[in-house]
Amino acid sequence: MGVDEVVTQVGAFAPLIMSAVKALVVLILGWIVAGAIGGMVRRRINSTPHIDPTLGNFMASLIKWAILAMVLVAVLGIFGIEATSIVAILGAASLAIGLALQGTLSDLAAGVMLVVFRPYKLGQFVDIGGTSGTVKDLNLFTTELVTPDNVQIIVPNGQAWGSIITNYSAHDTRRVDLVFGIDYGDSADKAMQVILDVAKADSRIHSDPEPWVRVTNLGDSSVDLTARLWCSAPDYWDVKFELTKTIKEAFDDKGISIPYPHSVEIQKQG
């Protein structure tokens, strides 16, 4: 093969190479611009006090993917594919695309429903189909949760919308239920008064509804007392753990015992 033939063949591929380079540049710039505009929209919406941050994340994701779609059309245009042809191709292939991406489209539709009805928001602690965590992000296709031990969990929006959602942060207040077992030889009234005194001395416990303590079960080796106390939702876990310890120490001071489980050993003599 002569030099002229090599030059001729390279020249034949030159337009395609140039188009590929242009397409790559457009794709990279489009990706950067889409991310920048999406981030700007997120910050703008989240800085507005009366707008839910969940909406900001969702709108940022929506705008980012819309820009990327336009970038894709521009890239195809560089290779000589006109927009009208693209629309015709997409129209002809819509059924196949719908079948192939039905899961993704379902997640997209579910994401819209989650934003419209807002069963949970950013920063709330929820349980979605048995998976618990704090909502960190909600975008077009997925919901991101972070567990208390800082593990990331990605839940497809389709599964989130189709599952039972338990929102532990939906209300400003929560009820703390504490159960204590005392010995049958101790006074139930005295023990209940100790629990009430500890609860009323804690400023985090609300007086309305007022603290509630009752005998709720006569067990095999203990009389079970249940305390129902109301506090602000952010204080729930601190109240639950600290009052369990404080009430146990108060029982010790007042001579109220928490019995160990009893077992009876029977020996058969031959």
C-alpha positions as CSV (number, residue, x, y, z in Angstrom):
1,M,0.0,0.0,0.0
2,G,1.5,3.3,-1.0
3,V,1.7,6.5,1.0
4,D,-1.0,8.1,-1.1
5,E,-3.4,5.3,-0.4
6,V,-2.7,5.6,3.4
7,V,-3.2,9.3,3.3
8,T,-6.5,8.8,1.3
9,Q,-7.9,6.3,3.8
10,V,-6.9,8.5,6.8
11,G,-8.5,11.4,5.1
12,A,-11.7,9.4,4.6
13,F,-11.9,8.8,8.4
14,A,-10.9,12.3,9.3
15,P,-14.5,13.7,9.4
16,L,-15.6,10.8,11.6
17,I,-12.7,11.3,14.0
18,M,-13.5,15.0,14.2
19,S,-17.1,14.3,14.9
20,A,-16.2,11.8,17.6
21,V,-13.9,14.4,19.3
22,K,-16.6,17.1,19.1
23,A,-19.2,14.7,20.5
24,L,-16.9,13.7,23.4
25,V,-16.2,17.4,24.2
26,V,-20.0,18.2,24.1
27,L,-20.7,15.2,26.3
28,I,-18.1,16.1,28.9
29,L,-19.2,19.8,28.9
30,G,-22.8,18.8,29.0
31,W,-22.2,16.6,32.0
32,I,-20.4,19.3,33.8
33,V,-23.0,21.9,33.0
34,A,-25.9,19.6,34.0
35,G,-24.2,18.9,37.4
36,A,-23.5,22.6,38.0
37,I,-27.1,23.7,37.1
38,G,-28.6,20.9,39.1
39,G,-26.5,21.8,42.1
40,M,-27.4,25.5,41.7
41,V,-31.1,24.6,41.6
42,R,-30.8,22.4,44.7
43,R,-29.0,25.2,46.7
44,R,-31.5,27.8,45.5
45,I,-34.5,25.8,46.5
46,N,-33.1,24.5,49.8
47,S,-32.2,28.1,50.8
48,T,-35.8,29.1,50.6
49,P,-37.4,28.6,54.0
50,H,-40.9,27.7,53.0
51,I,-39.9,25.1,50.4
52,D,-39.2,21.5,51.5
53,P,-35.6,20.4,50.8
54,T,-37.0,17.2,49.4
55,L,-38.4,19.1,46.5
56,G,-35.1,20.8,45.9
57,N,-33.2,17.5,45.5
58,F,-35.9,16.1,43.3
59,M,-36.1,19.2,41.0
60,A,-32.3,19.3,40.8
61,S,-32.2,15.6,39.7
62,L,-35.0,16.3,37.1
63,I,-33.3,19.3,35.6
64,K,-30.0,17.4,35.4
65,W,-31.4,14.5,33.5
66,A,-33.4,16.9,31.2
67,I,-30.1,18.7,30.3
68,L,-28.4,15.4,29.7
69,A,-31.2,14.3,27.4
70,M,-30.6,17.5,25.4
71,V,-26.9,16.9,25.3
72,L,-27.5,13.4,23.9
73,V,-29.7,14.9,21.1
74,A,-26.9,17.4,20.4
75,V,-24.3,14.6,20.3
76,L,-26.4,12.6,17.8
77,G,-26.8,15.8,15.8
78,I,-23.0,16.0,15.5
79,F,-23.0,12.6,13.7
80,G,-25.6,13.9,11.2
81,I,-28.7,12.5,12.9
82,E,-31.4,15.2,12.8
83,A,-33.7,15.9,15.7
84,T,-36.8,14.9,13.6
85,S,-35.1,11.6,12.8
86,I,-34.4,11.1,16.5
87,V,-38.1,11.7,17.4
88,A,-39.1,9.2,14.7
89,I,-36.7,6.6,15.9
90,L,-37.8,7.1,19.5
91,G,-41.5,6.9,18.5
92,A,-40.9,3.6,16.6
93,A,-38.9,2.1,19.5
94,S,-41.1,3.4,22.3
95,L,-42.7,0.1,22.9
96,A,-39.4,-1.8,23.1
97,I,-37.9,0.9,25.3
98,G,-40.9,0.9,27.6
99,L,-40.6,-2.9,28.0
100,A,-36.9,-2.8,28.5
101,L,-37.0,0.0,31.0
102,Q,-40.3,-0.6,32.7
103,G,-38.6,-1.0,36.1
104,T,-36.8,2.4,35.6
105,L,-39.9,4.1,34.4
106,S,-41.8,2.7,37.4
107,D,-39.1,4.2,39.7
108,L,-39.5,7.5,37.9
109,A,-43.3,7.5,38.3
110,A,-42.9,6.5,42.0
111,G,-40.4,9.3,42.5
112,V,-43.0,11.8,41.3
113,M,-45.6,10.3,43.6
114,L,-43.2,10.5,46.6
115,V,-42.5,14.1,46.0
116,V,-46.2,15.0,45.5
117,F,-47.6,13.1,48.5
118,R,-44.4,13.4,50.6
119,P,-44.7,10.4,53.0
120,Y,-41.2,11.3,54.1
121,K,-38.8,14.2,53.9
122,L,-35.0,14.7,54.1
123,G,-33.7,14.2,57.5
124,Q,-36.6,12.1,58.8
125,F,-36.1,8.6,60.3
126,V,-38.2,6.1,58.4
127,D,-38.8,2.4,57.9
128,I,-39.4,1.5,54.3
129,G,-40.5,-2.2,53.8
130,G,-38.4,-3.3,56.8
131,T,-35.4,-1.1,56.1
132,S,-34.8,1.7,58.6
133,G,-32.7,4.8,58.3
134,T,-32.5,8.6,58.0
135,V,-33.6,10.0,54.6
136,K,-30.5,11.6,53.0
137,D,-31.6,12.0,49.4
138,L,-34.6,11.6,47.2
139,N,-34.0,11.8,43.4
140,L,-35.8,10.7,40.2
141,F,-35.1,7.0,40.7
142,T,-33.9,6.2,44.2
143,T,-34.2,7.1,47.9
144,E,-31.0,7.1,49.9
145,L,-31.1,6.1,53.6
146,V,-28.4,6.2,56.2
147,T,-28.6,3.8,59.1
148,P,-27.7,4.8,62.7
149,D,-24.4,3.0,62.2
150,N,-23.7,5.1,59.1
151,V,-24.4,2.5,56.4
152,Q,-25.7,3.8,53.1
153,I,-28.9,2.0,51.7
154,I,-30.3,2.8,48.3
155,V,-34.0,2.0,47.9
156,P,-35.5,2.1,44.3
157,N,-38.5,4.5,44.4
158,G,-40.8,1.9,43.0
159,Q,-40.1,-0.4,46.0
160,A,-40.4,2.5,48.4
161,W,-43.8,3.6,47.0
162,G,-45.1,0.0,46.9
163,S,-44.0,-0.8,50.5
164,I,-45.3,0.1,53.9
165,I,-43.7,3.3,55.1
166,T,-43.3,4.0,58.8
167,N,-42.3,7.6,59.5
168,Y,-41.0,8.0,63.0
169,S,-40.3,11.7,62.5
170,A,-43.6,12.7,61.0
171,H,-44.9,14.3,64.3
172,D,-43.3,16.7,66.7
173,T,-43.8,14.4,69.8
174,R,-43.5,10.7,70.5
175,R,-44.5,8.4,73.3
176,V,-41.8,6.5,75.2
177,D,-42.9,3.1,76.6
178,L,-40.9,1.7,79.4
179,V,-41.6,-1.7,81.1
180,F,-40.2,-2.6,84.5
181,G,-40.6,-5.8,86.5
182,I,-40.7,-5.7,90.3
183,D,-40.7,-8.4,92.9
184,Y,-44.1,-9.7,94.1
185,G,-43.1,-8.8,97.7
186,D,-42.6,-5.1,96.8
187,S,-45.4,-2.4,96.7
188,A,-46.6,-1.7,93.2
189,D,-48.0,1.7,94.3
190,K,-44.6,2.7,95.7
191,A,-42.8,1.6,92.5
192,M,-45.3,3.5,90.3
193,Q,-44.8,6.6,92.4
194,V,-41.0,6.3,92.0
195,I,-41.4,6.1,88.2
196,L,-43.7,9.1,88.2
197,D,-41.4,11.2,90.4
198,V,-38.4,10.4,88.1
199,A,-40.5,11.3,85.0
200,K,-41.8,14.6,86.4
201,A,-38.3,15.6,87.4
202,D,-37.1,15.3,83.8
203,S,-37.8,18.6,81.9
204,R,-38.0,16.7,78.6
205,I,-41.1,14.8,79.7
206,H,-44.3,16.6,78.7
207,S,-47.0,17.2,81.2
208,D,-49.7,17.0,78.5
209,P,-50.4,14.2,78.0
210,E,-49.4,13.5,81.6
211,P,-47.2,10.6,82.5
212,W,-49.1,7.3,82.7
213,V,-48.0,4.3,84.9
214,R,-50.0,1.1,85.4
215,V,-49.6,-2.5,86.4
216,T,-49.9,-4.3,83.0
217,N,-49.0,-7.9,83.7
218,L,-48.5,-10.5,86.4
219,G,-45.6,-12.5,85.2
220,D,-44.1,-15.8,86.4
221,S,-41.6,-14.1,88.6
222,S,-42.4,-10.3,88.5
223,V,-45.1,-7.7,88.5
224,D,-44.8,-5.8,85.3
225,L,-45.2,-2.0,85.3
226,T,-45.6,0.0,82.1
227,A,-44.8,3.7,81.9
228,R,-46.0,5.8,79.0
229,L,-44.3,9.2,78.7
230,W,-44.4,11.8,76.0
231,C,-41.5,13.8,74.8
232,S,-40.3,15.8,71.7
233,A,-39.4,13.5,68.8
234,P,-35.7,14.4,68.8
235,D,-35.4,13.5,72.5
236,Y,-36.9,10.0,72.1
237,W,-33.9,7.8,72.3
238,D,-32.1,9.9,74.9
239,V,-35.2,9.8,77.1
240,K,-35.7,6.1,76.6
241,F,-32.1,5.1,77.5
242,E,-31.5,7.7,80.3
243,L,-34.8,7.1,82.1
244,T,-34.3,3.4,82.1
245,K,-31.0,3.8,83.9
246,T,-32.4,6.6,86.3
247,I,-35.5,4.6,87.3
248,K,-33.4,1.5,87.9
249,E,-31.1,3.5,90.2
250,A,-34.2,5.0,92.0
251,F,-35.6,1.5,92.6
252,D,-32.3,0.6,94.2
253,D,-32.4,3.7,96.5
254,K,-36.0,2.9,97.5
255,G,-35.4,-0.8,98.1
256,I,-37.5,-2.0,95.2
257,S,-36.0,-5.1,93.6
258,I,-36.1,-6.3,90.0
259,P,-36.2,-10.1,90.3
260,Y,-34.1,-12.5,88.2
261,P,-36.0,-15.2,86.3
262,H,-36.6,-18.3,88.6
263,S,-36.0,-21.8,87.6
264,V,-36.8,-25.0,89.5
265,E,-34.6,-28.1,89.2
266,I,-36.3,-31.4,89.9
267,Q,-34.2,-34.5,90.6
268,K,-35.7,-37.9,90.4
269,Q,-34.4,-40.5,92.8
270,G,-34.4,-44.1,91.7
